[in-house]
Amino acid sequence: MGAQTLFGIYVLWVLLFDFHHPRAEPYLSPFFSPLFPAPTVLGVLISPGFFVLWSPLAFRASCYYYRKAYYRAFFAPPACGMAPPSALQRLKYKGETVFPMVLSNLHRFALYTAILNIAFLLVDVVVSLYTLGHLYVGLGTLLLALNVVMLSAYTFGCHAFRHLAGGSLDCYSCSWAARTRRTLWEKVTYLNERHGLFALVSLFTVWGSDVYVRLLVHNVFSDPHLF
């Protein structure tokens, strides 16, 4: 949980204190895609990232992989065969039947918003390939593209998407549609078996993409690129 905690702190810092320049042409930070106008409420400028990050946050927070991680790290029960830490023994673990854990059951709905979020990020990659009418391939383009690939592997390997692909079928060979769904289910299963790996890798690709854009924004270095 160390990486996730540090990532959460970083995201909060960006949203609150370093959101004024979310774009370093031709790149847009994945934390702000799609880019909304920053509203002002009671004289305070609100980060546009708040209109975006609720979707991936809801998806990851309700993800089965992350639920296992933070249940064991913060709430209990621990893994089988391990005595729970004494500080956690006093907790009355009730699974996902009470608030706020019951909200985890909204995971399948968070999946739809996460897929939409990936679509916006893919558009950002395509847009970054063309600057002033010229083909532009920079290191940032490759990072943003890698981020889309890893987020797609994580999202489409989700248990909820696996159920959408092949769930609720009594016979896989009874029709062309059922056979097609079985083929898709097998491919999703391949991703699902590596769901934890893609969850961790995609966390670092989205993190790294924002850091890269932020370094360009603050003129730490120039983007290596080819026209």
C-alpha positions as CSV (number, residue, x, y, z in Angstrom):
1,M,0.0,0.0,0.0
2,G,3.0,2.3,0.2
3,A,3.0,3.2,-3.5
4,Q,-0.8,3.8,-3.5
5,T,-0.5,6.1,-0.4
6,L,2.3,8.1,-1.9
7,F,0.4,8.4,-5.2
8,G,-2.7,9.6,-3.3
9,I,-0.7,12.3,-1.5
10,Y,0.9,13.4,-4.9
11,V,-2.5,13.6,-6.6
12,L,-3.9,15.7,-3.7
13,W,-1.0,18.0,-3.9
14,V,-1.4,18.5,-7.7
15,L,-5.1,19.1,-7.4
16,L,-4.8,21.7,-4.6
17,F,-1.6,23.5,-5.4
18,D,-0.2,22.8,-8.9
19,F,-3.3,22.7,-11.2
20,H,-3.0,26.1,-12.9
21,H,-1.0,24.7,-15.9
22,P,-2.2,21.2,-16.8
23,R,-0.9,21.3,-20.3
24,A,2.6,21.5,-21.8
25,E,2.0,21.6,-25.5
26,P,1.3,19.3,-27.1
27,Y,0.6,17.2,-24.0
28,L,-2.2,17.2,-21.5
29,S,-1.7,15.7,-18.1
30,P,-3.9,12.6,-17.7
31,F,-5.1,14.0,-14.4
32,F,-7.0,16.7,-16.3
33,S,-8.3,14.9,-19.3
34,P,-10.8,16.0,-20.5
35,L,-9.8,19.6,-19.7
36,F,-12.7,21.5,-18.1
37,P,-12.6,25.3,-17.4
38,A,-11.6,26.0,-13.8
39,P,-14.6,27.5,-12.0
40,T,-14.5,30.0,-9.2
41,V,-16.5,29.3,-6.1
42,L,-16.7,32.1,-3.4
43,G,-13.7,33.7,-4.9
44,V,-11.6,30.4,-4.8
45,L,-10.4,28.9,-8.1
46,I,-11.3,25.2,-8.1
47,S,-9.0,22.7,-9.8
48,P,-10.6,21.2,-13.0
49,G,-9.0,17.9,-12.0
50,F,-11.7,17.3,-9.5
51,F,-14.2,16.9,-12.4
52,V,-12.0,14.1,-13.8
53,L,-10.2,12.2,-11.1
54,W,-13.4,11.0,-9.3
55,S,-13.8,8.4,-12.1
56,P,-10.5,6.6,-11.9
57,L,-10.5,7.0,-8.2
58,A,-13.9,5.4,-7.8
59,F,-12.8,2.6,-10.2
60,R,-9.6,1.8,-8.4
61,A,-11.1,2.2,-4.9
62,S,-13.8,-0.3,-5.7
63,C,-11.5,-2.7,-7.6
64,Y,-11.2,-6.2,-6.2
65,Y,-7.4,-6.0,-6.3
66,Y,-7.2,-2.7,-4.4
67,R,-9.9,-3.8,-2.0
68,K,-7.9,-6.8,-1.0
69,A,-4.8,-4.6,-0.5
70,Y,-6.4,-1.9,1.7
71,Y,-8.7,-4.3,3.6
72,R,-5.6,-6.2,4.8
73,A,-3.5,-3.1,5.3
74,F,-6.0,-1.0,7.2
75,F,-9.2,-2.7,8.2
76,A,-8.8,-6.5,8.4
77,P,-9.1,-9.5,8.0
78,P,-5.5,-10.2,7.2
79,A,-4.4,-13.1,4.9
80,C,-5.3,-16.6,5.9
81,G,-3.0,-18.2,8.5
82,M,-1.9,-14.8,10.0
83,A,-3.1,-13.5,13.3
84,P,-4.5,-10.0,12.9
85,P,-2.4,-7.2,14.4
86,S,-3.6,-6.4,18.0
87,A,-4.7,-2.9,17.0
88,L,-7.1,-4.4,14.4
89,Q,-8.5,-7.1,16.6
90,R,-10.9,-4.6,18.1
91,L,-12.4,-3.8,14.7
92,K,-15.7,-5.4,13.9
93,Y,-15.3,-6.3,10.2
94,K,-18.6,-6.5,8.5
95,G,-17.5,-6.9,4.9
96,E,-19.3,-4.8,2.4
97,T,-22.7,-4.7,4.0
98,V,-22.4,-1.3,5.8
99,F,-21.4,2.2,4.7
100,P,-18.9,3.1,3.3
101,M,-17.8,-0.4,2.2
102,V,-21.2,-1.0,0.6
103,L,-20.3,1.6,-2.0
104,S,-17.8,-0.9,-3.5
105,N,-20.7,-2.6,-5.1
106,L,-20.9,0.3,-7.5
107,H,-17.7,-1.0,-9.2
108,R,-19.4,-2.1,-12.4
109,F,-20.8,1.4,-12.9
110,A,-17.4,2.9,-12.2
111,L,-16.1,0.6,-15.0
112,Y,-18.1,2.5,-17.6
113,T,-16.7,5.8,-16.6
114,A,-13.2,4.4,-16.6
115,I,-13.6,3.2,-20.2
116,L,-14.8,6.7,-21.2
117,N,-11.7,8.1,-19.4
118,I,-9.5,5.9,-21.5
119,A,-11.2,7.1,-24.7
120,F,-10.3,10.7,-23.7
121,L,-6.7,9.8,-23.0
122,L,-6.5,8.0,-26.4
123,V,-7.7,11.2,-28.1
124,D,-5.0,13.1,-26.2
125,V,-2.3,10.8,-27.7
126,V,-3.7,11.3,-31.2
127,V,-3.8,15.1,-30.8
128,S,-0.2,15.1,-29.5
129,L,0.9,13.5,-32.7
130,Y,0.1,16.6,-34.7
131,T,1.4,20.0,-33.9
132,L,1.0,23.0,-36.3
133,G,0.0,20.6,-39.0
134,H,3.2,18.5,-38.6
135,L,3.7,14.9,-37.4
136,Y,5.2,15.2,-33.9
137,V,6.6,12.2,-32.0
138,G,8.1,13.1,-28.7
139,L,9.1,11.2,-25.6
140,G,5.9,12.5,-24.0
141,T,3.9,11.0,-26.9
142,L,5.4,7.6,-26.1
143,L,4.7,8.0,-22.4
144,L,1.1,9.0,-23.0
145,A,0.6,6.1,-25.4
146,L,2.2,3.6,-22.9
147,N,-0.2,4.9,-20.2
148,V,-3.2,4.3,-22.4
149,V,-2.0,0.7,-23.1
150,M,-1.4,-0.1,-19.5
151,L,-4.7,1.5,-18.3
152,S,-6.5,-0.4,-21.0
153,A,-4.9,-3.7,-19.8
154,Y,-5.9,-2.9,-16.3
155,T,-9.4,-1.7,-17.0
156,F,-10.4,-4.4,-19.5
157,G,-8.9,-7.1,-17.3
158,C,-11.4,-6.1,-14.6
159,H,-13.6,-8.7,-13.0
160,A,-16.7,-6.7,-13.9
161,F,-15.7,-6.5,-17.6
162,R,-14.9,-10.2,-17.6
163,H,-18.5,-10.8,-16.4
164,L,-19.8,-8.5,-19.1
165,A,-17.8,-10.4,-21.7
166,G,-18.8,-14.0,-20.8
167,G,-21.1,-14.0,-17.8
168,S,-24.8,-15.1,-17.6
169,L,-24.4,-17.7,-20.4
170,D,-25.6,-21.3,-19.9
171,C,-24.1,-22.5,-23.2
172,Y,-21.0,-21.2,-24.9
173,S,-21.4,-23.3,-28.1
174,C,-25.2,-22.8,-28.8
175,S,-24.9,-19.8,-31.0
176,W,-22.5,-17.5,-32.9
177,A,-22.9,-14.8,-30.3
178,A,-22.2,-17.1,-27.4
179,R,-19.0,-18.5,-29.1
180,T,-17.9,-14.9,-29.8
181,R,-18.5,-13.9,-26.2
182,R,-16.5,-17.0,-25.1
183,T,-13.5,-15.9,-27.3
184,L,-13.7,-12.4,-25.8
185,W,-14.0,-13.9,-22.3
186,E,-10.8,-16.0,-22.8
187,K,-8.9,-12.9,-23.9
188,V,-10.2,-10.9,-20.9
189,T,-9.3,-13.8,-18.6
190,Y,-5.7,-13.5,-19.8
191,L,-5.7,-9.9,-18.6
192,N,-7.6,-10.7,-15.5
193,E,-5.0,-13.3,-14.4
194,R,-2.5,-10.4,-14.4
195,H,-4.9,-7.8,-13.0
196,G,-2.7,-7.0,-10.0
197,L,0.4,-6.5,-12.2
198,F,-1.5,-4.2,-14.6
199,A,-3.0,-2.3,-11.6
200,L,0.4,-1.5,-10.2
201,V,2.1,-0.8,-13.6
202,S,-0.7,1.5,-14.7
203,L,-0.5,3.4,-11.4
204,F,3.1,4.3,-12.3
205,T,2.4,5.1,-15.9
206,V,-0.3,7.6,-15.1
207,W,1.8,9.0,-12.3
208,G,4.9,9.2,-14.6
209,S,2.9,10.8,-17.4
210,D,1.7,13.6,-15.1
211,V,5.2,14.1,-13.6
212,Y,6.6,14.4,-17.2
213,V,4.1,17.0,-18.2
214,R,4.6,18.9,-15.0
215,L,8.4,19.0,-15.6
216,L,7.8,20.4,-19.0
217,V,5.4,23.0,-17.6
218,H,8.0,24.2,-15.1
219,N,10.7,24.2,-17.9
220,V,12.9,21.7,-16.1
221,F,13.9,20.3,-19.6
222,S,12.6,20.3,-23.2
223,D,10.7,17.4,-24.7
224,P,13.0,15.2,-27.0
225,H,11.1,14.8,-30.3
226,L,11.0,14.1,-34.0
227,F,9.0,16.0,-36.7
